[in-house]
């Protein structure tokens, strides 16, 4: 299984993006720890979106680096710094698996873009010919309400799976308690990845197989 390489940016372009991000902060728009939102193609003749860079995540794209994968998940939802589409990813033992976005819209991301199955009260997603256990579901809200939507954003909560919502400023946890009630909790700013319940176990597990 090949690992997705990080994108290399030259110093001048990085400085330009940092300046853009600083302006965004002044406008009360939060930037992630890796603030680049767009890249130029090899000929530097056009700006392409992050989604286009990864071929719209056709077939799914697995990131072993959890933080990198979650950064890409958010940035893929923007095109020319404007809301483009919601995106969804599964946290699996191997890392963060971003799902294809062909069926996504500004206000929805498809859970059915990759085959799923439930076995032994656990959820699994099919990627590269192998079913992988789902530890959590993460999707973005690039427009509209930043908070999780009742019922819609609590998928597979009855299996104990947490759904996380990333918005411009916030990171939310949506889950069901022991009585089956929907619970929403703000974990912190969008980039507070250390608050995700699967982050620690994944960091310890990735690369050991």
N, C-alpha and C positions, 0 to 999 in steps of 0.2 A: 504494500500500500504506500503510495507516494505522499509525502508531506507537501502541503501547499507552501511555496516559497514566499517570503516576505517581499513587499514591493520596495525597490530601491529608489530613492529620490535624491537629486543632487542638492547641494547646499543652498544654492540660490533659490530653487523652487521651495525648499523647506522654509526658508526665511519668508517667502511670500505667503505661504500658508499660515505660518505663525502670526504674521501681521493680520491676516484675514480673521484668524481665530480671536485675536485680541479685540478686534472691532466687534465681533459677535458677542463677546463677553460684556462689552460696554452696553450692548443692546439687550442684556439679560438673556442671551441664548447661550446655554452651557455647551462647552466643547469637551470632547473626551480626552483621555490622557495622550492619545495619539491623534492630534487634531486635523490631520489631512482628510479632506472630504472628496477630493478629485485627484486624478493623475493625468499626465499627458501620455499619449501613445509614443512609440519608439521614434517616430518621425517628428514628434512635437508639433504636429500640424493641427491637432484637434484635441479637445478635452473629452475624455470618456468617463462615464460613471463607474463607480466601483462594481455595480451590478454587471455592467457590460464587460468589465475586466475579467470577471469570473464566469462569463458566458451565461449570465442569469442563473447561476448555480444549478445548471441542468444536471440531473442525476444525483444532486447533492454534493456538497464540498465539505470535507472533514478537516478541521483545524486542530492539531495537537496542542498548540498554544492556546489556552483558554481565553486569555485576555485579548489576544490578537483576533480570535474568532468572534468574540463578542463586539469588539470594535468594528470589525468588518460588517457584522450583522446590522449595526446601527447605521454605518456610513452608506451601506447599500440602499437604504431607504431614501436617500437624497440624490437628486440629480440637479446639477448647477445650483447647489445650495438650497433647493426647494424640495418640499415633500414629493416623493415619487411613489413608493409602495411600502406597505407593511412587509416585514420579513419574519420568518419563523425558523427556529433552530431547536434541535434536541441535544440535551447534554447526555452523552453516552460515556462509557468507561474510557473510550479512546480519545475523547475531547469534545469539541463542539461541532455538530453536524448541521450546516445551514441547508435548508430545503430549497428546491426549485421555486422560483417566484412567478412562473408564467400565469398562474391562476390568481395571483394576489392583486389587491386593489389598494387605494389610499386608506381604506378603513377595514381591510380584512387580509388575513394570511391563511393559506390553505394547510390544514393538517393532513390532507389526503394526497399530497404531492409525492409522498413516498409510502410504500406499503407498510401497514402496521398490523400487529397481532398481539393478543393478550394470551399469556400462558402462565399458569401458576400464580395468578394475581399480580403479574408483572407485565408491563408494556414493552414491546420490542419494535424496532424500526429496521427495515431492510435496506442495507447499503452495501454495494459491491458484493452481492451474493451472500451476505451474512446478516442474520438478525442480531441486532445489538440492543442490549437493555437500555431503556430510557430512564434516566435519573431525574430529569426535569425538562420542562418546556419553556422556551423563552421566545417572546415575540415583541415587535416594536409598535409603538403608537406614534406615527410621524405627524398626525393631525388629529383634531378632535380632542376628546377627553383623554387626559394622561393616565387616568386610573383604570384598573381592570373593569371590564364590563360584567355585570351579573350574569351568571349561567354560562355565557359565551366564553369567558376567560378562565373557567374552572374545569377545563377538559381533563378527564381521567383523574379528577380529584378523589374519587372513591377508591382509587388504587393507592392513595397516599402521595400522588405526584403533585409537586408544586408547579404552578404556572407563574412565570415572571414576565412583567411588562416593563419595557424600557421606553421612556418618553424623553422629551428634550431635557428636562431637568431632574427627573426622578426615576428610581428603580422600585418597583412594587412586587410584592409576593402575594399571590392569590392561591389559597388552598382551602381544604375542608377540614374542620376540626373533628374530634372524635365522635361528635353527634351529627356529623354530616353537614353542618352549617358552613356557609361561605364566609371566609375571613380574608380581609384585605389589609396588608401591612406595608407601610412605606419603609424601605430598607435604607434609603439614603439617596445621594445623587446618582445619576444614571451609571456612572463608572464605579460604583461601590461593589465591585465584583466579589470582594472578600466576604460579603454578607450572603452570597448565594450558598445554600446549604450543601450543594455538591462540589463547591470549589476546592475545599480541603482534600476530600477523598480523591478527586480527580487528579490534583497536583501530585499526590502521593503515588497514584496508580499509573499515570501516563508514562510510557517509555519502559515499563518494567516487563512487558510481555515480549 
